[in-house]
Amino acid sequence: MSVTEWYTIRGVTLPTSWVSVLIAFTLVGIILWWRYGKKEASVYADHAIFFILIWKFSVIVTDLSLVIKQPLIILFFNGGTMGFYIAIVATCISIFRQLKKNVFAASQLRTLTMAFILTQSVYQIAMAMQNDGLSWQRWLTVVAFIIWLLIAIKNGLNQDIWRKQLIILFSLSHIMIALLQPDGFWQKSLMATFIFSLFVLLVHFLKDKSRKQMEASS
């Protein structure tokens, strides 16, 4: 959904996209705590904070000359679209290092997949509810992603094959919904879905490859 509304809090103006990100991270953290316990929720919170910090301070990379002239700009701006993608890639690398350290534990793969679907779903719902647009576009977005929320929470994503299929189906459904939204195909949230979907599938592929190698050597 397009950003059409802004919030002003004590002189600081925030777009609804930022607010939606914070809502998504908070609610998903609570859901993971309820579903899997404090440890899984804490891991998610660490990566969420890491993403926010990288996106925030990526302005140093994307607009270094301006930061040198006005250092305080770091407090009020982020790295924009480029910084957003830098933060996503950096977060994927951080997650991958942790997963590899734990030999791609099934519980962490389950949490990773569920967290991704929940975060994107809550973000989309929050954006649709806060911004203006055609009623049918907003309600289609809300209903579709509520269904994905329920699927992820109820199923628990405990089986590898189900997680892989769900990621692919989620990506395809997001494409169809995005094409009916004002921003169409080229919107950051959809690109984020592509990147994370490919990342999750890659992690599952590496896990399967590692397991086969262990079975062959035993």
C-alpha positions in Angstrom: 0.0 0.0 0.0 1.1 3.6 -0.6 2.0 5.9 2.3 -0.7 8.6 2.4 -0.7 9.3 6.1 1.9 10.7 8.5 2.1 11.0 12.3 3.7 13.9 14.1 4.9 13.1 17.6 6.6 16.0 19.5 7.8 17.6 16.3 9.0 14.3 14.8 7.1 13.3 11.7 6.8 9.6 11.0 5.4 7.9 7.9 2.9 5.1 8.4 5.4 2.7 6.9 7.7 3.2 9.9 4.8 2.8 12.3 3.7 -0.4 10.5 7.2 -1.8 10.8 7.2 -1.2 14.6 3.7 -2.7 15.0 4.7 -5.8 13.0 7.9 -6.3 15.0 6.1 -5.9 18.3 3.1 -8.1 17.6 5.1 -10.8 16.0 7.5 -10.9 18.9 4.5 -11.4 21.2 3.1 -14.1 19.0 6.4 -16.0 18.9 6.7 -15.7 22.7 3.2 -17.1 23.1 3.7 -19.8 20.5 7.4 -20.9 21.1 8.6 -19.3 24.3 10.9 -16.5 25.4 14.1 -17.8 23.7 12.6 -17.8 20.2 11.0 -14.4 20.8 14.3 -12.9 22.0 16.2 -14.2 18.9 13.5 -12.5 16.7 13.8 -9.3 18.7 17.6 -9.2 18.3 17.3 -9.5 14.5 14.5 -7.0 14.4 16.5 -4.4 16.3 19.6 -5.3 14.1 17.5 -4.6 10.9 16.2 -1.2 12.3 19.7 -0.1 13.3 21.2 -1.0 9.9 18.4 0.7 8.0 18.7 3.8 10.3 22.5 4.2 10.1 22.8 3.1 6.4 22.3 6.8 5.6 26.1 7.0 6.4 26.6 4.8 3.3 23.9 6.2 1.1 24.5 9.9 1.8 27.9 10.2 3.4 28.6 13.8 2.1 25.4 15.1 3.7 26.2 13.3 7.0 29.6 14.8 7.1 28.1 18.3 6.6 25.2 17.7 9.0 26.0 14.8 11.4 22.7 15.2 13.3 20.9 14.2 10.2 21.5 10.6 11.3 18.9 11.1 14.1 16.1 12.1 11.7 16.7 10.1 8.4 17.5 6.6 7.3 19.2 5.2 4.2 16.0 5.2 2.1 15.3 2.5 -0.4 18.9 1.5 -0.8 19.4 1.4 3.0 16.3 -0.7 3.3 17.8 -3.4 0.9 21.2 -3.1 2.7 19.4 -3.8 6.0 17.6 -6.8 4.6 20.7 -8.4 3.1 22.7 -7.7 6.3 19.9 -9.3 8.4 19.9 -12.3 6.2 23.6 -12.7 6.6 23.3 -12.4 10.4 20.5 -15.0 10.5 22.4 -17.3 8.3 25.5 -17.2 10.5 23.4 -18.0 13.5 21.6 -20.9 11.8 24.9 -22.3 10.5 26.4 -22.1 14.0 23.5 -24.2 15.2 23.7 -26.7 12.3 20.4 -25.4 10.8 18.3 -26.6 13.8 14.8 -27.5 12.7 13.2 -25.4 15.5 15.1 -22.3 14.2 14.1 -22.9 10.6 10.5 -23.2 11.8 10.7 -19.9 13.7 12.4 -18.2 10.8 9.7 -19.2 8.3 6.9 -18.3 10.6 8.4 -15.0 11.7 8.9 -14.0 8.1 5.2 -14.7 7.1 3.9 -13.1 10.3 6.0 -10.0 10.0 5.0 -9.3 6.4 1.4 -10.1 7.0 1.1 -7.8 10.0 2.9 -5.1 8.2 0.6 -5.3 5.2 -2.5 -5.3 7.4 -1.2 -2.2 9.3 -0.5 -0.4 6.1 -3.9 -1.1 4.6 -5.7 0.1 7.8 -3.7 3.3 8.2 -3.5 4.6 4.6 -6.1 5.8 2.1 -7.0 3.8 -1.0 -9.8 2.1 -2.7 -11.9 0.2 -0.1 -11.8 -3.1 -2.0 -8.0 -2.9 -2.3 -7.6 -2.2 1.4 -10.0 -5.0 2.5 -8.6 -7.5 0.0 -5.1 -6.8 1.6 -6.5 -7.1 5.1 -8.5 -10.3 4.6 -5.8 -12.1 2.5 -3.0 -11.4 5.1 -5.2 -12.3 8.0 -5.7 -15.7 6.4 -1.9 -16.1 6.2 -1.6 -15.1 9.8 -4.0 -17.8 10.8 -2.4 -20.4 8.6 1.1 -19.7 10.0 -0.1 -19.6 13.7 -2.4 -22.6 13.5 -0.1 -24.9 11.5 3.1 -24.0 13.3 5.2 -24.9 10.2 6.8 -28.0 11.8 7.5 -29.9 8.7 10.2 -29.0 6.2 8.2 -29.8 3.1 5.3 -27.7 4.3 7.5 -24.8 5.1 9.0 -24.8 1.6 5.6 -25.0 -0.1 4.1 -22.3 2.2 6.9 -19.9 1.4 6.4 -20.3 -2.4 2.6 -20.0 -2.0 3.0 -16.9 0.2 5.2 -15.2 -2.4 2.8 -16.0 -5.2 -0.2 -14.6 -3.3 1.8 -11.5 -2.3 2.5 -10.9 -6.0 -1.2 -11.2 -6.9 -2.2 -8.8 -4.1 0.6 -6.3 -4.9 -0.5 -6.2 -8.6 -4.0 -5.0 -7.3 -2.5 -2.3 -5.0 -1.7 1.3 -6.0 2.1 0.8 -6.1 1.9 -2.4 -8.2 4.7 -4.8 -8.6 7.7 -2.5 -7.8 7.1 -1.9 -4.1 9.7 -2.5 -1.4 7.5 -4.9 0.7 7.2 -7.2 -2.3 10.9 -7.0 -3.0 11.5 -7.9 0.7 9.3 -10.9 0.2 11.3 -12.1 -2.8 14.6 -11.7 -1.0 13.5 -13.4 2.2 11.7 -16.2 0.3 14.8 -17.0 -1.7 16.9 -16.8 1.5 14.6 -19.2 3.4 14.5 -21.6 0.5 18.3 -21.4 0.2 18.7 -22.2 3.9 16.4 -25.2 3.6 18.4 -26.4 0.5 21.7 -26.1 2.5 20.2 -28.0 5.4 19.0 -30.8 3.1 22.5 -30.9 1.5 24.2 -31.0 4.8 22.0 -33.8 6.1 22.6 -35.9 2.9 26.3 -35.5 3.3 26.2 -36.6 6.9 24.1 -39.6 5.9 26.5 -40.5 3.2 29.5 -40.3 5.5 27.9 -42.4 8.2 
